[in-house]
Amino acid sequence: MVFSDMKRLSVVILFLLSFTAVQAQIAGLSTYSVLDMPSSARNAGLGFDYLSLYDDDIALTLDNPSLISPRTSNQLSVGLVSLFAGSTFGSVAYSHSFKHLGAFTFGLRYDSYGQFQGYDEYEQPIGSFSAADYVMSIGWGRAIDENVAIGANFKPILSHYEEYTAFAFGIDLAATYFSADRSFALTVMGRNIGAQIFTFDNVTERLPFELSLSGSYKLKDAPFRLFFALNELQTWDLNYEDPLNPSSTTDPFTGQNLTKSPLATFADKAFRHLGVGIELNIGKAFYATLGYSYRQMVEMKAAETFNLSGFSFGLGLNVKGFKISYARNNYHLVQAPNFISVTTSLERFFR
């Protein structure tokens, strides 16, 4: 039975790989960073783009459409993040199941970059302006059988910066395998498959496409669940070399060779794809999470200074029908964004 389930999941994985192969080969930079922001504080507390587990939390479905099911029907979720320099990120999602069409999630995400002072060519102030990205989301999910579920998100994206506007669309395709006892879950996803339709000043930019795996495992009789993720599988080498500040392979004071060994180089590249986390559950009323990203740590660490870049944590409380989640992700030494999500079932208000 398990072999048959995994065989079906393998077919879905091969479909995603073939569908996204062209996207993975495109070189260049991407835009729309709003698409990389986790919509749920529970995701952020583990440092993951999306989670894979058997749960009835609608907040998880904005990032993983294969979790959309009748279990999340008539739920409402609202999220808010205070970012840097007056920038804010927010999300809202509602889910509903239709008898013949299946389960859907309808969502909206926005990233407001704040107010800016405008100047003309003579450096004279001409008033303030705003800049923001908006992402609508229509997600659909369906269980193929008791162990495999699939889902898709269709995401129109609108960007409005001062008097300039751009429009794009993206699609997420996901498939999740659940073990019979629901203790293990594994999701494969192709995220942000799409293109820019209307551009800023005739400059076409690409979406932040990503092929990834995410999984979770609940140990029997243990009060915690383990999480792992393999990110950016479409690109092996995730190192970034700044052309304006290239790294040196020689110590400027001693002349010593700083080149890493082949094994250390391989390990560095491999671990940049890996994210790990743990969630402690106390019944259904409380959870606490801790996550770690090696890539975030090495990219955002401060020289000669210890900090918690790469680490994230979160707390969740289920009280009187409301799921309240909080997370803090240490992106950098300077500031760590705080995530807040609130989820509830609307049925309790319309009985």
C-alpha positions in Angstrom: 0.0 0.0 0.0 2.8 2.4 1.0 4.7 1.5 -2.2 1.6 2.3 -4.3 1.1 5.6 -2.6 4.8 6.6 -3.1 4.6 5.5 -6.7 1.6 7.9 -7.3 3.5 10.7 -5.6 6.6 10.0 -7.8 4.4 10.5 -10.9 3.3 13.9 -9.6 6.9 14.8 -8.8 8.0 14.0 -12.3 5.1 16.1 -13.6 6.3 19.1 -11.6 9.9 18.6 -12.7 9.0 18.4 -16.4 6.6 21.4 -16.1 9.2 23.6 -14.4 12.3 22.5 -16.3 12.2 25.5 -18.6 11.8 27.9 -15.7 14.8 26.4 -13.8 17.1 27.0 -16.8 16.4 30.7 -17.1 19.3 32.8 -15.8 19.1 36.2 -14.3 17.7 38.0 -11.3 14.2 37.9 -10.0 11.7 40.4 -8.7 8.6 40.4 -6.5 10.2 39.6 -3.2 6.6 39.7 -1.7 6.3 36.1 -3.1 9.1 34.9 -0.8 7.5 36.1 2.4 5.8 33.4 4.5 2.1 34.2 5.0 1.9 32.4 8.4 3.6 33.1 11.6 3.9 29.4 12.1 5.9 29.1 8.9 8.1 32.1 9.9 8.8 30.5 13.4 10.4 27.6 11.7 12.1 29.8 9.0 10.3 27.9 6.2 8.6 29.1 3.0 5.8 26.6 3.6 5.0 23.6 5.9 4.1 20.0 5.1 1.8 18.4 7.8 -1.7 17.1 8.3 -3.4 20.1 9.9 -6.6 22.1 9.6 -4.9 25.6 9.7 -6.0 27.7 6.7 -3.0 30.0 7.2 -0.7 27.2 5.9 -2.7 26.8 2.7 -1.7 30.2 1.2 1.8 28.9 0.9 1.0 25.2 0.4 -2.1 24.7 -1.7 -2.0 20.9 -1.4 -3.1 21.3 2.3 -6.4 22.9 1.1 -9.2 20.5 2.1 -12.7 20.5 3.6 -11.0 20.6 7.1 -10.1 24.3 6.4 -13.6 25.3 5.1 -15.1 28.5 6.5 -11.9 29.5 8.2 -10.5 33.1 8.2 -6.9 34.0 8.8 -5.2 37.4 9.1 -1.5 38.0 9.3 0.7 41.1 9.9 4.4 41.7 9.8 6.3 44.8 10.7 9.4 44.9 8.5 12.2 47.4 8.0 12.1 51.2 7.7 8.3 51.5 7.8 7.7 48.6 5.5 4.8 46.3 6.4 3.5 43.0 5.1 0.0 41.6 5.6 -2.2 38.7 4.5 -5.8 37.6 4.7 -7.3 34.3 3.6 -10.7 32.6 3.6 -11.4 29.0 2.7 -14.6 27.3 1.5 -15.5 23.9 0.1 -17.9 23.5 -2.8 -19.8 20.3 -3.2 -18.8 19.5 -6.8 -15.8 21.8 -7.3 -13.7 21.0 -4.3 -12.0 23.0 -1.6 -10.7 26.6 -2.3 -8.7 29.3 -0.5 -9.1 32.9 -1.5 -6.3 35.2 -0.3 -4.7 38.6 -0.5 -1.2 39.5 0.4 0.5 42.9 0.3 3.9 44.4 0.9 3.8 48.2 1.5 7.3 49.8 1.3 6.2 53.0 3.0 6.2 56.6 2.0 9.0 58.3 0.0 9.9 61.9 -0.7 10.0 62.7 -4.4 12.4 65.3 -6.0 12.6 66.7 -9.5 15.8 67.1 -11.6 16.6 70.3 -9.7 16.5 68.5 -6.3 13.3 70.3 -5.4 10.7 68.4 -3.4 7.6 67.5 -5.4 5.6 65.6 -2.7 5.6 62.1 -1.3 4.7 58.9 -3.0 4.1 55.2 -2.0 5.2 51.9 -3.3 3.5 48.5 -2.8 3.0 45.0 -4.2 -0.3 43.2 -4.1 -0.8 39.4 -4.6 -4.3 37.9 -5.0 -4.5 34.2 -4.6 -7.0 31.6 -5.6 -6.0 28.2 -4.4 -7.5 24.7 -5.0 -6.8 21.5 -3.3 -7.9 17.9 -3.7 -7.1 14.5 -2.1 -6.3 11.9 -4.8 -6.8 9.2 -2.1 -6.2 8.8 1.6 -2.4 9.4 1.3 -1.8 11.8 -1.6 -3.2 15.3 -2.1 -2.5 17.9 -4.8 -3.1 21.6 -5.0 -2.5 24.8 -7.0 -2.4 28.5 -6.4 -3.1 31.0 -9.1 -1.6 34.4 -8.2 -2.2 37.7 -10.1 0.4 40.2 -8.9 0.1 44.0 -9.1 3.0 46.4 -8.4 2.4 50.1 -8.0 5.4 52.3 -7.4 4.7 56.1 -7.6 3.2 56.5 -11.1 4.5 53.2 -12.4 2.5 50.0 -12.6 3.5 46.4 -13.5 1.4 43.2 -13.6 2.4 39.5 -13.5 0.9 36.2 -12.7 2.3 33.2 -10.9 1.3 29.6 -10.2 2.2 27.2 -7.4 1.9 23.5 -8.1 2.2 21.1 -5.1 1.7 17.5 -4.1 1.8 16.1 -0.6 2.1 12.5 0.7 0.7 11.7 4.1 1.5 8.4 5.9 -1.4 6.3 7.1 -1.1 7.5 10.7 -0.5 11.1 9.5 2.8 11.2 11.5 4.9 11.8 8.3 4.2 14.3 5.5 6.3 15.2 2.4 5.5 18.0 -0.1 7.1 18.7 -3.4 6.4 22.1 -4.9 7.2 24.3 -7.9 6.5 27.9 -6.7 6.1 31.1 -8.7 5.8 29.6 -12.1 4.8 32.5 -14.3 5.8 35.7 -16.1 5.5 39.5 -16.1 2.8 40.8 -18.5 3.0 44.6 -18.0 6.4 45.9 -17.1 8.1 49.0 -15.6 9.6 51.0 -18.4 9.7 48.0 -20.8 12.1 46.1 -18.6 10.9 42.5 -18.1 11.8 40.9 -14.8 11.4 37.2 -13.8 9.5 35.8 -10.9 11.5 34.1 -8.0 10.8 30.6 -9.2 11.7 27.8 -6.8 11.6 24.0 -6.8 11.6 22.6 -3.3 10.8 19.8 -0.8 9.4 20.1 2.7 8.6 17.4 5.2 7.7 16.8 8.8 7.7 13.8 11.2 5.9 13.4 14.5 7.6 10.9 16.7 5.3 8.3 18.3 4.3 9.3 21.9 6.7 12.4 21.7 5.3 15.9 22.2 7.3 17.3 19.3 7.5 17.3 15.5 10.6 17.5 13.4 10.7 19.6 10.2 13.1 19.8 7.2 13.2 21.6 3.9 15.3 21.4 0.8 15.1 24.8 -1.0 16.1 26.2 -4.4 16.7 22.7 -5.9 16.7 24.2 -9.4 20.1 25.8 -8.7 23.0 23.9 -7.0 25.4 26.8 -6.2 23.5 29.5 -4.2 26.7 31.5 -3.4 26.5 35.1 -4.4 29.6 37.0 -5.6 29.3 40.7 -5.5 31.0 42.1 -8.6 31.7 45.4 -6.8 33.3 43.7 -3.8 34.7 40.3 -4.9 36.0 38.0 -2.2 39.7 37.3 -2.0 41.3 33.9 -1.8 44.4 35.3 -0.1 44.7 36.8 3.4 45.8 40.4 2.8 48.1 40.4 5.9 49.6 36.9 5.9 49.3 36.0 2.3 47.8 32.6 3.4 45.6 30.8 0.9 42.0 31.0 2.0 40.6 28.6 -0.6 38.3 26.0 1.0 38.9 22.3 0.4 36.7 20.5 -2.1 34.9 18.8 0.8 34.3 22.0 2.6 33.1 23.7 -0.6 30.7 20.8 -1.3 29.3 20.9 2.3 28.8 24.7 2.1 26.9 24.5 -1.1 24.8 21.5 0.1 23.8 23.0 3.5 22.7 26.3 1.9 19.7 24.3 0.6 18.8 22.9 4.0 16.4 24.2 6.6 15.6 22.4 9.9 13.1 23.0 12.7 11.3 21.5 15.7 7.8 22.2 17.1 6.9 21.4 20.6 3.2 20.7 21.1 1.4 20.7 24.5 -2.0 19.2 23.5 -3.9 21.3 21.0 -3.7 24.5 23.1 0.0 25.5 22.8 3.0 25.1 20.6 6.6 26.5 20.4 8.9 26.4 17.4 12.6 26.8 16.7 14.1 26.9 13.2 17.6 27.2 11.7 18.8 28.2 8.2 22.5 27.8 7.4 22.2 29.9 4.3 20.6 32.8 6.1 23.3 32.6 8.8 26.3 32.7 6.4 24.7 35.4 4.2 23.6 37.7 7.0 26.2 37.2 9.7 28.3 40.2 10.8 32.0 39.9 10.7 33.8 39.3 14.0 30.4 39.5 15.8 28.2 36.7 17.1 24.5 37.1 16.4 21.4 34.9 15.9 21.1 35.4 12.1 19.6 32.2 10.7 17.6 31.3 13.8 13.9 31.8 14.2 11.3 30.9 16.9 7.6 31.1 17.4 4.7 30.5 19.8 1.1 29.6 19.2 -2.0 29.5 21.4 -5.4 28.1 20.7 -8.0 29.8 23.0 -11.7 29.9 22.7 -11.7 29.1 19.0 -8.9 31.5 18.0 -5.5 30.3 16.9 -3.0 33.1 17.7 0.6 32.7 16.4 3.7 34.8 16.9 7.1 34.4 15.4 10.4 36.3 15.2 12.9 35.6 12.5 16.4 36.9 12.9 17.2 38.0 9.4 20.1 40.2 10.5 21.8 41.7 13.5 20.1 45.1 13.1 16.5 44.0 13.2 14.3 40.9 13.3 10.7 41.1 11.9 7.8 40.1 14.2 5.1 38.0 12.6 1.5 37.7 14.0 -1.3 35.5 12.7 -4.8 35.0 13.9 -7.1 32.2 12.6 -10.7 31.3 13.5 -13.7 29.5 12.1 -16.5 31.6 10.9 -19.0 28.9 11.6 -18.9 29.8 15.3 -20.4 33.3 14.4 -23.2 32.0 12.0 -24.7 29.1 13.9 
